[in-house]
Amino acid sequence: MTKHAEHSQNARKALLTGGNLASTSLMVVLGGMLLLPGPGCSSSSNQPGNVGGQGGTPNGGTTTSGGTSSAQGGTTATVSSATGGVVPSGGSSSDYDNSSVATGGVTPTGGKSTATGGSTGGAPTGGNPVTGGITGSGGATLVTSSSSSADGGKGGASVSGGASAGRGGSASASGGTSAAGGSARGGSPTGGSASGGSGSGAGGAAGSASVTPVDCSNMPTPTTATRALCKPEGGGIACHFGGDPGNYDVSFKLGGAAAGKTEVQAETKREMLAEVDTAAGQTVLYSMKVNVRQPQGQPDWSAASPGTPGLDLLFIGPSPQLDSIAYAPSVDPVVMYITGDSTVTDQDGPAIQAWGQRLPQYFGCGISVANYASSGGLTECNPCGTNYFSFYDDPKLWPAIKALLKANDIVLIEFGHNDKQTQQAPFETYLKKYVDETRAVGAFPVLVTPIVRSSYTGTPHINSVGVNLPESIRAVATANNVPVIDLTARSQAYLIQRGNATGFYNDSAHTTLAGAQAYAELAADEIRTKNILPLRNYLRQP
């Protein structure tokens, strides 16, 4: 069985400028991911609208600390001093997908990790999850073309005498020459805390349930023949495979004869994988699902580029290296649909990026992310103002999602930026409609509060008729037992802790790449620390 290195990647480039960032010596592992600080008028010619008013300072919340981990069949991992996670040393463990670990000698292609000084581990059973804690798991799977070296990936801590690291770390395997254990750049965007206001705490209640592993063994096997279809483009490598709209399983090996630094995007600047370092002679296997639509980016926005039809993957970075690749249509995949506006959508960039298009990088092979957010969208309007439209009524948006939605899918429901004149009762009524219609087919709704504007102090998103939109979203979530990703509280607390919004916004509402990246990280952190299930199960594991 082919094994997959779900996340042997570099720690995120912070891309955040100015202000007080989290200490670069603080490494927080939250449920499996190392997080770093930063970062009905469809016929009208839609243009981005302004965002509503400002206001109060909700509590920013705090991150939680992780639990200890151990590998069944190996020695017990020890807890490091890093807040929020564990770095085991010694012993050995199985990969995340419960495959076995080869001991000693050459690391075979296909994902078995090389280790000396420990015995072959069994399935990871984890430790005692505490508040916000995580269960232990095996190290990242490395696929090497020789026994010379294996890059453990940035963002992890090297371990000695064994072959595994806990989630959020990566293994430094011995048996050939030493591996690069990886160093963490930056800490965790905890959001800090902020006084005043009536908002709920950003951190939320942390769950202690363990993560259910996602099996990636049925993903296609990369080949050099398919790699030959990819061509140099814009300093990177472009794979334009064509095909119909839908969801695709994609596997590839990064690396090659030369050392590489490779970042992976799909469709319209959709971030699928953060920059990965590979040593000369090393390859690392990744798998993921990619959603393909036409147009590629915003579903209903006259100014958006239609993109290239079919499946498109871009391998970019300082020195991109792609060894081999494969793809196939997904069979009945779990899909996470995203609703929302211009702060969430797949923007053409490069000046403006949105957090929704940066979110897919945090998810692994088990789920496809379909971002239907579109500029000018709001919960519902009749009539709609110029450049605004009803997400609920536009046939390319909510009706299109409903036509595809099925049991076990997930819907992120984000509104507020453009509901400037929406009264409280209809705003909450339509939020509940999105929730009820999602649940009607056995899918899972998740409500999302909007990110703050560039002038982030005060009480965010009080609209022109006096409605506190984030509070209404929280109220609907509470009344209907729906989890909430509180990006209003988290983004405001983050900027307060940072001390400014410099470099995060292109205008008063729309984010730069740095801002979009930071807020996507906060969204992923909310999913993890609040233990939002089943969504948390699909987060990419190291």
C-alpha positions as CSV (number, residue, x, y, z in Angstrom):
1,M,0.0,0.0,0.0
2,T,1.3,3.4,-1.0
3,K,1.7,5.6,2.0
4,H,1.3,9.4,1.9
5,A,3.2,12.1,3.6
6,E,0.2,14.2,4.4
7,H,2.2,17.2,5.6
8,S,6.0,17.2,5.4
9,Q,6.0,20.8,4.4
10,N,7.7,24.1,5.4
11,A,6.2,26.1,8.2
12,R,4.1,28.8,6.7
13,K,5.9,32.0,5.7
14,A,4.6,34.5,8.0
15,L,4.3,37.3,5.5
16,L,3.2,39.6,8.2
17,T,4.7,43.0,8.6
18,G,4.9,45.4,11.6
19,G,3.6,44.9,15.1
20,N,4.2,42.4,17.8
21,L,4.2,38.9,16.4
22,A,4.2,35.7,18.4
23,S,7.7,34.6,19.6
24,T,9.5,32.6,16.9
25,S,10.5,30.2,19.7
26,L,7.0,29.2,20.5
27,M,5.8,26.1,18.6
28,V,2.1,25.2,19.1
29,V,0.7,21.9,17.8
30,L,-3.0,22.1,17.7
31,G,-4.7,18.8,16.8
32,G,-2.2,18.1,14.0
33,M,-1.0,21.3,12.5
34,L,1.8,23.6,13.2
35,L,0.4,27.1,13.0
36,L,2.5,30.2,12.6
37,P,1.4,33.9,12.9
38,G,0.9,35.9,9.9
39,P,-0.3,36.1,8.5
40,G,-30.9,38.3,-6.5
41,C,-29.3,40.8,-8.8
42,S,-27.1,38.3,-10.5
43,S,-27.6,39.9,-13.9
44,S,-26.0,43.2,-12.7
45,S,-22.4,44.0,-13.3
46,N,-21.2,43.2,-9.8
47,Q,-18.3,45.2,-8.2
48,P,-17.0,44.8,-4.6
49,G,-19.1,46.6,-2.0
50,N,-18.0,48.4,1.1
51,V,-18.1,46.7,4.4
52,G,-20.4,47.7,7.3
53,G,-19.5,49.7,10.4
54,Q,-17.0,49.0,13.2
55,G,-17.2,48.4,16.9
56,G,-16.5,46.5,20.4
57,T,-13.6,44.4,21.3
58,P,-14.6,40.8,21.9
59,N,-12.3,38.6,23.9
60,G,-9.7,37.2,21.6
61,G,-9.6,33.8,23.3
62,T,-6.6,31.7,23.9
63,T,-5.0,28.6,22.4
64,T,-5.1,25.4,24.4
65,S,-2.4,23.1,25.2
66,G,-2.0,19.7,23.7
67,G,-1.8,16.3,25.3
68,T,0.9,13.7,25.5
69,S,1.3,11.0,22.9
70,S,2.6,7.6,22.6
71,A,2.9,5.0,19.8
72,Q,1.5,1.6,20.5
73,G,4.2,-1.0,19.9
74,G,7.0,1.5,20.5
75,T,8.4,3.4,23.4
76,T,6.4,6.1,25.0
77,A,6.9,9.6,23.5
78,T,8.1,12.3,25.8
79,V,6.5,15.8,26.1
80,S,8.6,18.8,25.1
81,S,8.2,22.2,26.6
82,A,6.4,23.5,23.5
83,T,3.0,24.8,24.5
84,G,0.1,23.2,22.7
85,G,1.7,20.0,21.5
86,V,4.2,17.3,22.0
87,V,7.5,16.4,20.4
88,P,8.3,12.7,21.1
89,S,11.8,11.4,21.2
90,G,13.0,7.9,20.9
91,G,11.0,4.8,19.9
92,S,9.1,4.4,16.7
93,S,5.5,4.6,15.5
94,S,3.4,3.9,12.5
95,D,2.3,6.4,9.9
96,Y,-0.9,8.4,10.3
97,D,-2.7,5.9,8.0
98,N,-1.6,3.1,10.3
99,S,0.8,1.6,7.8
100,S,3.9,-0.1,9.2
101,V,7.4,1.6,9.5
102,A,10.5,0.1,8.1
103,T,13.4,0.0,10.5
104,G,16.9,0.9,9.4
105,G,18.6,0.8,6.0
106,V,17.4,2.5,2.8
107,T,14.1,4.2,2.8
108,P,12.0,2.5,0.1
109,T,10.0,4.5,-2.4
110,G,6.4,4.4,-1.4
111,G,6.6,6.1,1.9
112,K,8.2,3.8,4.5
113,S,10.3,5.9,6.8
114,T,13.8,4.9,7.8
115,A,14.6,4.7,11.5
116,T,17.2,3.2,13.8
117,G,17.3,3.0,17.5
118,G,13.7,1.9,17.9
119,S,11.4,-1.0,17.1
120,T,8.7,-1.1,14.5
121,G,5.6,0.6,16.0
122,G,2.0,-0.4,15.6
123,A,-1.0,1.9,15.2
124,P,-0.7,5.2,17.1
125,T,-3.0,5.2,20.1
126,G,-2.2,8.6,21.3
127,G,-2.0,9.8,24.9
128,N,-4.2,11.6,27.3
129,P,-5.9,14.5,25.5
130,V,-6.2,17.4,27.8
131,T,-8.1,20.6,27.1
132,G,-7.7,21.2,23.4
133,G,-5.3,18.3,23.3
134,I,-4.6,15.8,20.6
135,T,-4.0,12.1,20.3
136,G,-0.5,11.0,19.3
137,S,0.3,9.8,15.9
138,G,3.3,8.6,13.9
139,G,5.8,10.7,12.0
140,A,5.5,12.1,8.6
141,T,6.1,9.6,5.8
142,L,9.1,10.4,3.7
143,V,9.6,9.0,0.2
144,T,13.2,9.1,-0.7
145,S,15.0,7.9,-3.9
146,S,18.0,6.8,-1.9
147,S,19.2,6.5,1.7
148,S,21.3,9.6,1.6
149,S,19.0,12.0,3.3
150,A,15.4,12.7,4.3
151,D,14.1,16.2,4.9
152,G,11.9,16.2,7.9
153,G,10.2,19.4,6.8
154,K,10.2,22.8,8.3
155,G,8.0,23.4,11.3
156,G,8.8,20.2,13.1
157,A,11.3,19.2,15.8
158,S,13.8,16.5,15.1
159,V,13.7,13.4,17.1
160,S,16.6,11.2,18.0
161,G,16.8,7.4,18.3
162,G,13.5,6.8,16.6
163,A,11.5,7.3,13.5
164,S,8.5,9.3,14.5
165,A,7.3,12.7,15.6
166,G,3.9,13.7,17.0
167,R,1.4,15.6,14.9
168,G,2.8,19.0,14.2
169,G,6.4,17.7,14.2
170,S,8.4,15.7,11.7
171,A,10.9,12.9,11.9
172,S,14.6,13.2,11.6
173,A,15.4,9.7,10.4
174,S,18.8,8.1,10.7
175,G,20.1,5.0,8.9
176,G,21.5,7.0,6.0
177,T,22.9,10.5,6.6
178,S,21.1,12.7,9.0
179,A,17.8,14.2,8.0
180,A,16.9,17.9,8.3
181,G,14.6,17.9,11.3
182,G,13.2,21.2,10.5
183,S,12.9,24.3,12.5
184,A,9.7,26.3,13.3
185,R,9.5,29.8,12.1
186,G,7.1,31.8,14.3
187,G,4.6,30.8,16.9
188,S,0.9,30.2,16.9
189,P,-1.6,33.0,16.0
190,T,-3.4,32.7,19.3
191,G,-5.4,35.9,18.7
192,G,-4.3,37.0,22.2
193,S,-7.0,38.6,24.3
194,A,-8.9,41.8,24.0
195,S,-10.9,43.6,26.7
196,G,-14.3,45.1,26.4
197,G,-17.1,44.5,23.9
198,S,-19.8,41.9,24.1
199,G,-18.4,39.3,21.7
200,S,-17.8,35.7,22.7
201,G,-14.4,34.4,23.3
202,A,-12.4,33.6,20.2
203,G,-10.8,30.4,21.4
204,G,-14.1,28.6,22.0
205,A,-14.4,25.4,24.0
206,A,-11.7,22.9,23.1
207,G,-12.7,19.3,22.5
208,S,-10.8,16.3,23.6
209,A,-12.1,13.8,21.0
210,S,-9.4,12.1,19.0
211,V,-9.0,12.6,15.2
212,T,-10.4,9.9,13.0
213,P,-7.7,8.9,10.5
214,V,-8.4,9.4,6.8
215,D,-7.3,6.6,4.5
216,C,-5.3,7.9,1.4
217,S,-4.4,4.5,0.1
218,N,-6.8,4.6,-2.8
219,M,-5.3,7.7,-4.3
220,P,-3.8,7.5,-7.8
221,T,-0.1,6.6,-8.2
222,P,2.1,9.3,-9.7
223,T,3.8,8.6,-12.9
224,T,6.5,10.3,-14.9
225,A,4.4,9.8,-18.1
226,T,1.7,12.1,-16.7
227,R,4.4,14.5,-15.5
228,A,5.5,14.8,-19.1
229,L,2.2,16.6,-19.8
230,C,3.2,19.5,-17.5
231,K,5.1,22.3,-19.0
232,P,7.2,25.3,-17.8
233,E,5.1,28.4,-17.3
234,G,5.8,31.7,-15.6
235,G,8.9,30.4,-13.8
236,G,7.1,27.4,-12.4
237,I,5.5,24.2,-13.7
238,A,1.9,24.2,-15.0
239,C,-0.2,21.1,-15.5
240,H,-3.3,21.8,-17.6
241,F,-5.1,18.5,-17.7
242,G,-8.5,19.6,-18.9
243,G,-11.6,17.5,-18.0
244,D,-15.1,18.3,-16.9
245,P,-16.1,20.3,-13.8
246,G,-16.2,18.2,-10.6
247,N,-13.7,16.9,-8.0
248,Y,-10.4,15.2,-8.7
249,D,-8.1,13.0,-6.7
250,V,-4.5,14.2,-7.2
251,S,-1.2,12.7,-6.1
252,F,2.3,13.9,-6.8
253,K,5.9,13.6,-5.7
254,L,7.8,16.8,-5.1
255,G,11.5,16.8,-5.5
256,G,14.1,15.4,-7.8
257,A,17.8,15.4,-8.6
258,A,18.2,19.0,-7.5
259,A,17.1,20.6,-4.2
260,G,13.7,22.3,-4.4
261,K,11.4,24.7,-2.8
262,T,7.9,24.1,-4.2
263,E,4.5,25.6,-3.4
264,V,1.3,24.1,-5.0
265,Q,-1.7,26.1,-6.2
266,A,-4.8,25.0,-8.2
267,E,-7.3,26.7,-10.4
268,T,-7.4,30.5,-9.6
269,K,-4.6,31.0,-7.1
270,R,-6.1,28.5,-4.7
271,E,-3.4,27.5,-2.2
272,M,-3.2,23.7,-2.0
273,L,0.1,23.2,-0.3
274,A,2.5,25.6,1.4
275,E,6.2,25.7,0.3
276,V,8.0,22.4,0.8
277,D,11.8,22.0,0.9
278,T,13.2,18.9,-0.7
279,A,16.9,17.9,-0.6
280,A,18.7,16.8,-3.7
281,G,17.7,13.2,-4.5
282,Q,14.7,13.3,-2.3
283,T,11.0,13.0,-3.2
284,V,8.0,13.5,-1.0
285,L,4.5,12.2,-1.8
286,Y,1.3,14.2,-1.3
287,S,-2.3,13.6,-2.1
288,M,-5.3,15.9,-2.2
289,K,-8.7,16.5,-3.7
290,V,-9.2,19.5,-6.1
291,N,-12.6,21.0,-7.0
292,V,-12.9,22.2,-10.6
293,R,-15.6,24.7,-11.7
294,Q,-16.1,26.9,-14.7
295,P,-15.4,29.7,-14.3
296,Q,-12.5,28.7,-12.1
297,G,-12.7,31.6,-9.6
298,Q,-15.7,33.6,-8.6
299,P,-18.9,31.8,-9.7
300,D,-20.9,35.0,-10.5
301,W,-18.7,38.1,-10.9
302,S,-18.4,39.9,-14.2
303,A,-14.9,41.2,-13.6
304,A,-13.5,37.8,-12.7
305,S,-11.3,35.9,-15.1
306,P,-13.0,32.6,-16.3
307,G,-9.6,30.9,-16.1
308,T,-8.7,27.7,-18.0
309,P,-11.3,25.0,-18.4
310,G,-10.6,21.7,-16.6
311,L,-8.1,20.7,-13.9
312,D,-5.2,23.1,-13.5
313,L,-2.3,22.7,-11.0
314,L,0.6,25.1,-10.6
315,F,3.9,24.2,-9.0
316,I,5.6,27.5,-8.1
317,G,8.3,28.8,-5.7
318,P,12.0,29.7,-5.8
319,S,13.0,26.3,-7.3
320,P,9.9,24.1,-8.0
321,Q,10.6,20.4,-8.4
322,L,7.9,18.0,-9.6
323,D,9.0,14.4,-10.0
324,S,5.7,12.7,-11.0
325,I,2.0,13.2,-10.8
326,A,-1.4,11.4,-11.3
327,Y,-5.0,12.4,-11.2
328,A,-8.4,10.8,-11.5
329,P,-12.1,11.8,-11.0
330,S,-13.1,11.5,-7.3
331,V,-15.8,9.0,-6.6
332,D,-18.4,10.3,-4.2
333,P,-16.0,12.6,-2.3
334,V,-16.8,14.6,0.8
335,V,-17.0,18.3,-0.2
336,M,-16.8,21.4,1.9
337,Y,-18.7,24.2,0.3
338,I,-18.0,27.8,1.2
339,T,-20.5,30.6,1.0
340,G,-19.7,34.2,1.4
341,D,-18.5,37.4,-0.2
342,S,-15.3,39.1,-1.7
343,T,-13.4,38.6,1.5
344,V,-13.7,34.8,1.2
345,T,-13.9,34.1,-2.6
346,D,-11.2,32.9,-5.0
347,Q,-9.8,36.3,-6.0
348,D,-7.7,36.7,-9.2
349,G,-5.1,38.6,-7.3
350,P,-2.3,39.4,-6.9
351,A,-3.1,42.6,-5.0
352,I,-6.2,41.1,-3.4
353,Q,-6.5,37.6,-1.9
354,A,-9.2,36.1,0.3
355,W,-9.0,33.7,3.3
356,G,-11.2,31.2,1.6
357,Q,-8.8,30.6,-1.2
358,R,-5.9,30.1,1.3
359,L,-7.9,27.5,3.3
360,P,-7.5,24.4,1.2
361,Q,-3.8,24.0,2.1
362,Y,-4.9,22.9,5.6
363,F,-6.9,19.9,4.4
364,G,-5.7,16.5,3.2
365,C,-6.8,13.9,0.8
366,G,-10.2,13.2,2.4
367,I,-12.1,16.3,1.4
368,S,-12.5,18.7,-1.6
369,V,-12.9,22.4,-0.9
370,A,-15.4,24.1,-3.2
371,N,-15.4,27.9,-2.7
372,Y,-18.6,29.4,-4.0
373,A,-18.2,32.7,-2.2
374,S,-18.6,35.6,-4.7
375,S,-18.1,39.4,-4.5
376,G,-21.2,41.4,-3.6
377,G,-23.0,38.5,-1.9
378,L,-25.2,38.8,1.1
379,T,-27.7,36.6,2.9
380,E,-30.7,37.7,0.9
381,C,-32.0,40.9,-0.7
382,N,-35.0,41.9,-2.7
383,P,-34.5,44.3,-4.3
384,C,-30.7,44.3,-4.2
385,G,-28.6,47.5,-4.4
386,T,-26.1,48.2,-7.2
387,N,-23.3,45.6,-7.2
388,Y,-25.0,43.4,-4.6
389,F,-26.9,40.3,-5.0
390,S,-28.7,37.6,-3.0
391,F,-26.5,34.6,-2.4
392,Y,-29.6,32.6,-1.5
393,D,-31.4,33.4,-4.8
394,D,-28.6,33.6,-7.4
395,P,-28.8,30.4,-9.4
396,K,-25.0,30.2,-9.6
397,L,-24.6,30.3,-5.9
398,W,-26.8,28.7,-3.2
399,P,-29.1,26.9,-5.6
400,A,-26.0,25.5,-7.4
401,I,-24.6,24.3,-4.0
402,K,-27.9,22.7,-3.0
403,A,-28.1,20.8,-6.3
404,L,-24.8,19.2,-5.5
405,L,-25.0,18.9,-1.7
406,K,-25.3,15.4,-0.2
407,A,-25.0,13.6,3.1
408,N,-21.7,14.1,5.0
409,D,-20.8,17.2,3.1
410,I,-19.9,20.4,5.0
411,V,-21.0,24.0,4.4
412,L,-19.2,27.0,5.8
413,I,-21.8,29.9,6.0
414,E,-20.2,33.3,6.1
415,F,-22.1,36.6,5.7
416,G,-22.1,40.1,7.2
417,H,-19.8,42.3,5.1
418,N,-22.5,43.3,2.6
419,D,-25.6,43.0,4.9
420,K,-25.3,46.8,5.6
421,Q,-29.0,47.4,5.6
422,T,-30.4,44.0,6.5
423,Q,-32.6,44.0,9.6
424,Q,-31.9,41.6,12.4
425,A,-35.0,39.3,11.8
426,P,-34.5,38.6,8.1
427,F,-30.7,38.3,8.6
428,E,-31.2,35.6,11.3
429,T,-34.1,34.0,9.4
430,Y,-32.0,33.5,6.3
431,L,-29.0,32.2,8.3
432,K,-31.3,29.6,9.7
433,K,-32.5,28.7,6.2
434,Y,-29.0,28.0,5.1
435,V,-28.6,25.8,8.2
436,D,-31.8,23.9,7.8
437,E,-31.4,23.3,4.1
438,T,-27.9,22.0,4.7
439,R,-29.1,19.6,7.4
440,A,-32.0,18.5,5.3
441,V,-29.8,16.4,3.2
442,G,-27.6,15.1,6.0
443,A,-24.8,17.6,5.6
444,F,-23.1,19.7,8.3
445,P,-23.5,23.5,8.6
446,V,-20.8,25.6,10.2
447,L,-21.5,29.4,10.7
448,V,-18.6,31.8,10.2
449,T,-18.5,35.4,11.5
450,P,-16.8,37.9,9.1
451,I,-13.3,39.2,9.4
452,V,-12.8,42.7,10.7
453,R,-12.1,45.7,8.5
454,S,-8.7,47.4,8.4
455,S,-10.0,49.9,11.1
456,Y,-10.4,47.0,13.5
457,T,-11.1,48.7,16.8
458,G,-14.5,49.3,18.4
459,T,-17.4,46.9,17.8
460,P,-17.1,45.3,14.4
461,H,-19.9,45.0,11.9
462,I,-22.7,47.1,13.4
463,N,-24.7,47.8,10.2
464,S,-26.5,51.0,9.3
465,V,-29.7,49.8,10.9
466,G,-28.0,49.0,14.2
467,V,-27.7,45.2,13.9
468,N,-24.7,43.6,15.5
469,L,-24.2,41.0,12.7
470,P,-21.5,38.9,14.4
471,E,-23.7,38.7,17.6
472,S,-26.7,37.6,15.4
473,I,-24.6,34.9,13.8
474,R,-23.5,33.6,17.2
475,A,-27.1,33.7,18.4
476,V,-28.3,31.6,15.5
477,A,-25.4,29.2,16.1
478,T,-26.4,28.8,19.8
479,A,-30.1,28.5,19.2
480,N,-29.6,25.8,16.5
481,N,-26.6,24.0,18.0
482,V,-24.3,24.9,15.1
483,P,-20.6,25.3,15.5
484,V,-19.2,28.7,14.7
485,I,-15.8,29.8,13.4
486,D,-15.6,33.2,15.0
487,L,-13.3,35.1,12.7
488,T,-14.6,38.5,13.8
489,A,-13.3,37.9,17.3
490,R,-10.2,36.1,16.2
491,S,-9.1,38.6,13.5
492,Q,-9.8,41.6,15.8
493,A,-7.9,40.1,18.7
494,Y,-5.0,39.1,16.4
495,L,-4.7,42.7,15.0
496,I,-4.9,44.2,18.5
497,Q,-2.1,41.9,19.7
498,R,-0.1,42.7,16.5
499,G,-0.7,46.4,17.1
500,N,-1.7,47.4,13.5
501,A,-3.1,46.1,10.3
502,T,-0.2,47.2,8.1
503,G,0.3,45.0,5.1
504,F,-2.9,43.1,5.7
505,Y,-5.4,45.1,3.6
506,N,-5.6,46.4,0.1
507,D,-8.4,48.7,1.1
508,S,-10.8,49.0,4.0
509,A,-12.2,45.5,3.5
510,H,-10.2,43.4,1.1
511,T,-7.1,41.6,2.3
512,T,-3.6,41.2,0.7
513,L,-2.0,37.8,0.5
514,A,-0.5,38.3,4.0
515,G,-3.9,39.2,5.5
516,A,-5.7,36.3,3.7
517,Q,-3.0,33.8,4.9
518,A,-3.2,35.0,8.5
519,Y,-7.0,34.7,8.6
520,A,-7.0,31.3,6.9
521,E,-4.7,30.1,9.6
522,L,-7.0,31.5,12.3
523,A,-10.0,29.7,10.6
524,A,-8.1,26.4,10.6
525,D,-7.1,27.0,14.3
526,E,-10.7,27.5,15.2
527,I,-11.7,24.2,13.6
528,R,-9.0,22.5,15.6
529,T,-9.2,24.1,19.0
530,K,-13.0,24.0,19.0
531,N,-12.9,20.4,17.8
532,I,-15.5,21.1,15.0
533,L,-16.4,17.7,13.8
534,P,-16.4,16.1,11.4
535,L,-14.5,18.9,9.8
536,R,-11.5,18.6,12.1
537,N,-11.0,15.0,10.9
538,Y,-10.0,16.3,7.4
539,L,-7.3,18.7,8.5
540,R,-4.0,17.8,6.9
541,Q,-1.9,15.7,9.2
542,P,1.9,16.0,9.4
